[in-house]
Amino acid sequence: MDIYILSDKKVAGAQSLPVFDIHPIRQDVDLSEYDALIFTSKNAVYSLDAMGSAWKEKPAYVIAPKTAEVVKTLNGNLTFVGKEKHGNGFALELSQKLKGQKVLYVRGREVVSDLVNILKSHAVDCQELIVYETRCKEHDTEVSLPKNATIIFTSPSTIKCFFDHISWDESFKAVSIGHTTAAYFPSYITPAIADTTSLESCVRKAIEINTAE
């Protein structure tokens, strides 16, 4: 079976097909006024770390284990790892822990959750800092995939970038990393949803839907 992840990440059982690049956005920010930092992606951690080491002194609240691993590897102050792997659920988890505090949400240019507004509605002073953006890769020719391929989509950006250069064939199958990303598919595609928000879970779901036929 042909399974593709729209990323440069390597996962057993799937082929990598990167459709976007990460571009850091350098910012001047004084972190001393914040009580904690919030991360919902590894790219945000890497991008902030490239700007200096001051962030490592602040408690880091992260959405998932993969992001937590990056914080720990970079010697950050990992304080909390969410159990809800989606932005809105994560915000509700944080709302009581961070009530009355001033926090900084370090993120990409595009986000799909309402995390900031949810926190503010629960008496958390949440500010935002954009430290990277995703840009679709440029291809000289249209990318062609084999019939019956299963494609794994990990964000709304991968959906957009995929359709910029690749035509959807009715024999294709789609797997979405979560329900938020699934909402961005064209109406003619109904993706299978991975059991957890990890690439490994996405690949397992892709294998499952292929072997169930």
C-alpha positions as CSV (number, residue, x, y, z in Angstrom):
1,M,0.0,0.0,0.0
2,D,1.2,3.5,-0.7
3,I,0.9,5.8,2.3
4,Y,2.2,9.4,2.2
5,I,2.8,11.9,5.1
6,L,2.8,15.5,3.9
7,S,5.8,16.2,6.0
8,D,9.6,15.6,6.0
9,K,9.2,13.5,9.1
10,K,10.1,9.8,8.8
11,V,7.6,7.2,10.1
12,A,7.8,3.5,9.5
13,G,5.2,2.3,7.0
14,A,4.8,5.7,5.2
15,Q,6.6,7.8,2.6
16,S,7.5,11.5,3.2
17,L,6.0,14.0,0.8
18,P,6.8,17.5,2.2
19,V,4.4,20.2,0.9
20,F,5.5,23.2,3.0
21,D,8.5,24.8,4.6
22,I,8.9,26.5,8.0
23,H,10.2,30.1,8.0
24,P,11.1,31.6,11.4
25,I,10.1,35.2,12.1
26,R,12.5,36.9,14.4
27,Q,11.0,39.0,17.1
28,D,12.2,41.3,19.9
29,V,10.4,40.3,23.0
30,D,10.9,40.9,26.7
31,L,9.9,37.6,28.4
32,S,10.4,38.9,31.9
33,E,6.9,40.3,32.2
34,Y,5.3,36.9,31.6
35,D,4.5,34.2,34.1
36,A,4.5,31.3,31.7
37,L,4.8,30.3,28.0
38,I,2.3,28.2,26.0
39,F,3.4,26.1,23.0
40,T,1.1,24.1,20.7
41,S,3.8,23.1,18.2
42,K,7.5,22.0,18.1
43,N,8.2,24.7,15.4
44,A,7.3,27.4,17.9
45,V,9.8,26.0,20.5
46,Y,12.6,25.8,17.9
47,S,11.9,29.2,16.5
48,L,11.8,30.9,20.0
49,D,15.0,29.0,21.0
50,A,16.8,30.4,18.0
51,M,16.2,33.9,19.4
52,G,17.8,33.3,22.7
53,S,17.8,31.3,25.9
54,A,15.6,33.5,28.2
55,W,12.5,31.4,27.5
56,K,14.1,28.4,29.3
57,E,13.6,30.2,32.7
58,K,9.8,30.4,32.2
59,P,7.4,27.6,32.9
60,A,6.4,25.9,29.6
61,Y,2.8,24.6,29.1
62,V,2.7,22.4,26.0
63,I,-0.1,20.7,24.1
64,A,1.4,17.2,23.5
65,P,4.2,14.8,24.3
66,K,6.1,15.5,21.1
67,T,6.3,19.2,21.8
68,A,7.3,18.4,25.4
69,E,10.2,16.3,24.2
70,V,11.6,19.3,22.3
71,V,11.3,21.5,25.4
72,K,13.1,18.9,27.5
73,T,15.8,18.4,24.9
74,L,16.5,22.1,24.8
75,N,16.6,22.3,28.6
76,G,13.4,24.3,28.9
77,N,11.3,24.4,32.1
78,L,8.6,21.9,31.2
79,T,5.7,22.4,33.6
80,F,2.6,20.9,32.0
81,V,1.7,18.6,29.1
82,G,-1.9,18.6,27.9
83,K,-4.1,15.6,27.8
84,E,-6.5,17.2,25.3
85,K,-4.5,17.2,22.1
86,H,-6.6,19.9,20.4
87,G,-6.3,23.6,20.9
88,N,-9.7,24.5,22.4
89,G,-9.6,21.5,24.8
90,F,-6.0,22.4,25.8
91,A,-7.1,25.9,26.5
92,L,-9.8,24.7,28.9
93,E,-7.2,22.5,30.6
94,L,-5.0,25.6,31.1
95,S,-7.8,27.9,32.2
96,Q,-7.7,27.0,35.9
97,K,-3.9,26.4,36.1
98,L,-3.1,29.9,34.7
99,K,-6.0,31.9,36.1
100,G,-4.9,35.4,37.1
101,Q,-1.5,35.0,35.3
102,K,0.0,36.9,32.4
103,V,1.1,34.3,29.8
104,L,2.6,34.3,26.2
105,Y,1.2,32.0,23.6
106,V,4.2,31.4,21.2
107,R,2.7,30.3,17.8
108,G,2.8,30.2,14.0
109,R,1.2,32.9,11.9
110,E,-1.9,30.7,11.2
111,V,-3.7,28.8,14.0
112,V,-7.1,27.1,13.9
113,S,-8.0,27.1,17.6
114,D,-9.6,29.8,19.8
115,L,-7.1,29.3,22.6
116,V,-6.4,32.9,23.3
117,N,-10.1,34.0,23.6
118,I,-10.9,30.9,25.7
119,L,-8.1,31.8,28.2
120,K,-9.1,35.4,28.3
121,S,-12.7,34.4,29.1
122,H,-11.3,32.5,32.1
123,A,-9.4,35.5,33.5
124,V,-6.0,34.6,32.0
125,D,-4.1,37.5,30.5
126,C,-2.9,35.8,27.3
127,Q,-0.8,37.6,24.8
128,E,0.5,36.2,21.4
129,L,3.9,36.1,19.7
130,I,4.2,34.9,16.1
131,V,7.6,33.3,15.6
132,Y,7.2,31.3,12.3
133,E,5.0,30.8,9.3
134,T,4.4,27.9,6.9
135,R,4.9,28.5,3.1
136,C,3.8,26.0,0.5
137,K,6.6,24.4,-1.5
138,E,7.0,25.4,-5.1
139,H,7.0,22.7,-7.7
140,D,7.9,23.1,-11.4
141,T,5.5,20.4,-12.4
142,E,2.4,18.8,-10.8
143,V,3.1,16.0,-8.4
144,S,1.5,12.7,-9.4
145,L,0.6,10.0,-6.9
146,P,-0.3,6.3,-7.6
147,K,-3.9,5.2,-7.7
148,N,-5.3,4.1,-4.3
149,A,-2.7,6.1,-2.4
150,T,-3.6,7.1,1.2
151,I,-2.6,10.6,2.2
152,I,-2.1,11.8,5.7
153,F,-2.9,15.4,6.5
154,T,-1.6,17.0,9.7
155,S,-2.9,20.5,9.5
156,P,-5.1,22.9,7.4
157,S,-1.8,24.1,5.9
158,T,-1.1,20.7,4.5
159,I,-4.5,20.6,2.9
160,K,-4.0,23.9,1.2
161,C,-0.5,23.1,0.0
162,F,-1.5,19.7,-1.2
163,F,-4.2,21.0,-3.5
164,D,-2.0,23.8,-4.8
165,H,0.0,21.2,-6.7
166,I,-1.7,17.8,-6.6
167,S,-5.0,16.7,-8.1
168,W,-7.3,14.5,-6.0
169,D,-8.1,11.2,-7.6
170,E,-11.3,9.4,-6.5
171,S,-9.3,6.3,-5.7
172,F,-7.3,8.2,-3.0
173,K,-8.1,7.9,0.7
174,A,-7.4,10.6,3.3
175,V,-6.4,10.4,7.0
176,S,-6.7,13.5,9.2
177,I,-4.6,13.9,12.4
178,G,-7.6,15.4,14.2
179,H,-11.1,16.8,13.9
180,T,-10.0,20.4,13.6
181,T,-7.9,19.6,10.5
182,A,-10.7,17.4,9.1
183,A,-13.1,20.4,9.0
184,Y,-10.9,22.0,6.3
185,F,-11.3,19.3,3.7
186,P,-13.3,19.9,0.6
187,S,-16.8,18.6,0.9
188,Y,-16.2,15.7,-1.4
189,I,-13.5,14.2,0.9
190,T,-14.4,12.4,4.1
191,P,-11.2,11.6,5.9
192,A,-10.6,8.9,8.5
193,I,-9.6,10.4,11.8
194,A,-6.5,9.2,13.7
195,D,-7.1,7.9,17.2
196,T,-4.4,10.3,18.6
197,T,-2.7,13.4,17.3
198,S,0.6,11.7,16.4
199,L,2.1,10.7,13.0
200,E,2.4,7.2,14.2
201,S,-1.3,7.0,15.0
202,C,-2.0,8.5,11.5
203,V,0.0,5.7,9.9
204,R,-1.8,3.1,11.9
205,K,-5.1,4.5,10.9
206,A,-4.0,4.5,7.2
207,I,-3.0,0.8,7.5
208,E,-6.3,0.0,9.2
209,I,-8.5,1.5,6.6
210,N,-6.5,-0.3,3.8
211,T,-6.6,-3.7,5.4
212,A,-10.3,-3.4,6.3
213,E,-11.2,-3.3,2.6
